[in-house]
Amino acid sequence: MEYKLHLGAKTHTPSQLIVHSAFCKKKNDKETSLVLSGWDKDCKDAFYNLKNSDIFKATVGDTFYFSLKDGTTVLALGLGEKSKLNSETVRKEYAKLYKSIKGKYTDVSIQLDTFTGSKVKAEDSLYLLVEAFGLASYNFDNYLSKKQEAKLKKVHVDTASKSKKLNALIDKANNIVESVNVARDFVNEPPNVLNSVSYAKMVEKDVKGLKRVKTKILGKPELKKEKMGMFLSVNAASAHDPRLVHLTYTPKKVTKNTKHVILVGKGLTFDTGGYSLKPGGSMMNMKFDMAGSATVYGAFRAAVLNDSPIKITCLLGMTDNAVNEHATMPDSIVTARNGKTVEILNTDAEGRLVLGDVLSYASDLKPDVIIDAATLTGAVLIALGTEVCGVMGNDQKLCDELVKTAKETDEYAWQLPIIDQWRDDMKSNIADLKNIGGSRWAGSAKAAAFLENFVGKDISWAHLDIAGCGDSQSHLPYCPPKGASGTMIRTLVNYLMKK
């Protein structure tokens, strides 16, 4: 989609569709009045000359189509009370707008200044437009014999502003949109196509387009040298060798005070549960079990494209969890990279085994911060539902910052505690640790308590459990109702763009 920004515009750019937003203002408990601020005179006159224009109330999502004398179609889009306008409302309404017009018009003119309020400036609205249109346009149709291509190809953006900085916002938003959609593609790929080997190659190919990024890929021999016993135990029955993809971005300016953040992602390309076999219904959609790795890669990718001021390392632990005569058996004891022994009581609690060894590897790089993302537990859905990301960690300041950053980005995150009783519950009688707790309660936080054992001393660490929000966010018009959502990528990018 091409965006054409018209600065200093005094009227709308001729297009098949002209879009103005409108607001309502309360007169009393029962009556409201329309606010058409920023409308072209010809559009406003044409609207008020219509006998049925009074049916348009400009409540959030309300739409009204009419025509100008020359036959041009105009859409009035309601945004409710201007004083209550916020970024998420604008984002959602832009996304709904895209879906309603994508198959009808080849070009559209958005009157940007009408999509603003006290909390949403013109630059915010432009960014939200590009973000919403780009995210809402996503469609995973790689395996459909008949593809439906959107007619909408050009978006004119008219604004009275003369700030040339607005052009840069389009590129910035597009970089994030493109990265979210790349991550969505990875997650949606079927497991007979995307395995640890092919996934690593896909990332390696994609990352070649990024500047100042170095790539290193560790295979099975390298993981053995690293003594990643937990990671290798998960891979034991796989037909595909494991991969640890190690990406490093260095910003243009580096000083001794440059922050170093490591992103770690769980890349289980399919999870059968191993010998602790999942029931058939629970095994469907287990291709999504690598969404954590796609999330951190998408965030890494966008931050690099937008010239993040900090050093970022991205580590993706890739394997699948299969079953054959070589598969790790329940009751097995393995040795982790950091030397701790782990009793594997349930082979379906495998993601924490991969993450643990990768967290240990990350710790040796001496970062300031480690953030991992994983579809780690079904328990997080019980605790927080399917829309909220669980946040846990060893540094309250970092957890607070991530929750705050998610709120700034209009994504949902909530902290869950890690307490000593749950740390104790992850101890084994015959090994240093066990990979599941003694009860089903607090499963998400107990998994985090397990991971904490593999984070180096004095390193700030946060764990994001995206098992609920990683797919099928049907309540968000800019996310596909089914399939990978790409949520939490925007939050992480927001965090990575701060010094």
Phi, psi and omega in degrees: 000134181259131177252127179243111184269126180249100181278147179066026183290134178258346177207178183282149174284132179303126180208172178292334180217132175252130182241122171245146169264162178220155181237160175245148179233129182289128171272316177203194184296337186247337187243147174228161175238157180275146173236111182250046183294137177087001181285147170299148181299319182293325178290318181294316180298316181297322180295311184287342177280350179280135181292331184258013182295341182288351178283345179274117184256350178064024170291164184302121179091352179292136181233150179210120179260142173207173184238148173275173182301327182276005178093356179297135179273134179239138175244125171262124183245119183285137178236013177077208180282131185298324181293340182259000183296134176223172187296322183290324176298315179297316180300313182295317182290325173298317181295318177296321178300312180304313184296329182281338186246348189300331183261002185248327188233147178270334177216157183214147175246118179263125178273089193303320186293343177276349180259040183231163177202188182296330181259354181231102180277173182301318180294324177295315183296321178296313179301315181295325178299308182296318180297311184293314179298316182293318180289322181288337181281351184297137178208120179271096185239021184304330187245017175267132180290330177243118182256143178253111181265136180293142177285328185293119183239333185229133178240114174272135179240111182260130178211146177286343180297146178247012182287118179287350178295340181296328179299321181295329179295326178297314179297316181299313179294320179297323179298320179289315179302312181300319181290320175299317182288330172297315179298318177300317179301314179302313184293323184281345179299139179290153186290343175281352175254312183260107173236181185302321182287311181291325179298314179299321179293322178297316179295316180301319179293316183293321186289346178297339179275001182257139180272148176062033178240130175253144184238134173223133180239123180262130176258196184299315178300319180292323179292327175294318178297327178282354179059044179274072185296325179290311179304312182292331179294327178288325182279354191307323184261002186285148173279353183238137178294150179287162176221139169241108181270124184242109181246138180228123177252132177243123181292170183299316181248123180235131175233178179294345181261002180296126182289144177238117179245133175250129174258131180238133182232137175282121183242057177278101187291340168196143183232104176280342188099350183067212179299332173277064194298135176288149170293158186306317181296326181279344181277338176296141180074011177288356169295339180284358186287358175256014183297331177299317179293320178294324180296310182289328177293317178301318179294316177302312183300311181294319180296322178294313180298329180264016173058058177304142181277359183247159175282134182230129172248139180236121182241122183242115179267113189243127170193176167241168181244097188250182181229123166201193184292347179264355185297147177294132182268146171305146185085357177291154174238128181236163180252126180284169181300325182273008175095351179283142178267144185228126174274120182266099181272337180218116183285353176274353173262060190265333184298324180291335178288316177295311182298321182302314180292324179288326175296322176296316177299316180297322183297326180292346177275358174056054178280169172281324186218141169238131174234124176249153177228138184200146166277077196269319187221141170291339182297332181292333177290324177293319183286316192236359182081185185271356185256349191245135176274131175277132180243128177221159179175182183256003184226109183299323180298317179294315179300316179299319182295320180292318177296318178296316181296321176299318179296319178298331184265001182064038171242160186258125176217145182215136182278137171248145185277154168244114183246163186299326180297325179282328173298316180295325182293341180269005177272143181258155176284334186240003176214177180293321183219164169234158189268000171222157179280177183279352177214171181278352184285147177055040185300322182292314182289328177292324175297319177294324177297326175293311182299326183304332181294345186249007176266131183297157181299139176066019175255126176290130185222140174225143181243128179251115177265106185256021183301330180275314190268357185287343180213162170050060177266074187292344180281350181253116183294344178265006174243148175297140178296333176229142179102186185301136181266324185078010179293155183077350174292314181297322177298313181295321178297316178304315179295318184287344180272356178266146179284000000 
